[in-house]
Amino acid sequence: METLGLVLNSVEPGQLLLVWGVVIMAAILRAFSGFGFGLAAVPVFALFMPPTQAVVLSTSLTLAISLLTFRTYWGDYPPGKMLPMLILLTVGTGCGAALLSQITPAQFRLWIGLLVIAACIALGLYRPRERQPGVLLGGLTGLVSGLMNGAFAIPGPPVIIYAMATQTDGRRSRALLMTFFLFSSVLALLSYAILGFITTLTPWLFLLAFPAMYIGDKLGYALFRRFGSAFYRRVALGMLFVLGVAITARALT
């Protein structure tokens, strides 16, 4: 309880409301479009948290919701087919996490702002076309996603493009992404634990933020069933692009 008091004293009410608002919106984005929680949440967390705390909080929330929704995607895409991708995801995550310890908060905000902008442009312009997944393509995707996963807790963009490029069935594409994000969250948290990024404050911050994650997830699926994903995807990418520009501008001033 003493640690909880320390957390509550260190987080202003306005910041807690901001965390809840960001987590709810990012969880809605994830549930509606299948991606984007880290893209939306980590840049805002980084405005008032150390980079290491921001990535740990985002990753732990992603892992928790991935485990809660486990039965909705597991087995629809065989994990064995992802083995080369997951092996290099492990390598990339460790290297990315080590890089994070060398980045200052200002550099972190700048790079993550630029990363969000680049991801929005890539995802907005990319046009899916079917191709046969290969070991080289899968391995490269895993490595790049791993670097982004360890350094910024944002493994999504490369594997999203990979899923769009290799899967025509929506169910299998969703299962591929959800399975990948489950493994990437586990690997990231293990790397952060080894490097000492997880502290006594970590579980309390998670407990304060998780109710918002759960609410956002439920709202996102409700909106998806009512409106569909095509319209929301365009709106979400537009919002993320504006967020990326704002974070980058703040980092440069």
C-alpha positions, 0 to 999 in steps of 0.5 A: 500500500505504501508503494500505491501511495507513492504512485498516486502521489507521483501521478497528478489527477490530470495525468491519470485522466490523460492516461485513461483517455489515451488508453481507451482511445488506443484500445478502441483503435486496436479492437476496431482496426486490429493494430495501433495500440502502441502507436497511439499510446506510447508517444503520449505516455512519453510526454510525462513518463521516462521512455522505459516506463512508457514502453513497459506500461504499453507492453504490459497492457497489450500482453494482458488484453492479448491473453484475455482474448486468447481464444478468439484467435489462437490456432486460426494461423498455425504458430509453426509457420511463424517460426523464422519470424519469431526467431528473428523477432527475439533477436531484434527485440533484445537489440532494440531494448538495449538501444532504448537504454541509450536514448534520452527522453528527448531523442525518444520522443523525436524518434517515436514521433517520426516513426508514427508519421512514417508508419501512418504514411506506409499503412495509408499508401500500401495496397495489399497484394497476395504473395506467397510468404517466404522465409526471407520475407518473414525473417526480415519482418520479424527482425525489423518488428523486433527492433521497433518492439524493443526500442519503442514497444511498437512492433506493428507496422512491418508485420501489418504490411506482411499480413496484408501482403500474404493473407487474403483471409481476414480471419487468418490475417487477424490471427497472425497479427494477434499471435505475433503481438502476443509473442512480441509482448512476452519477449519485450517484457522479458527484455525489459526485466533483464535490463532492469526497466521493470520497477516496483511502480510497474504493477501499480501503473498497470492496475491503474490503467488496465480498467481503461484498456478493458473498457476501450477493448469492449467499445472498439469491438462494439463499434466494429460490429456496428460500423465496420473497419474500413471507415475507422481505419482511415480516421484512425490513420489520420488521427495517428498522423496528427499525433505523430506531427504534434509529438515530433514538433514538441520534441524539436522545440 
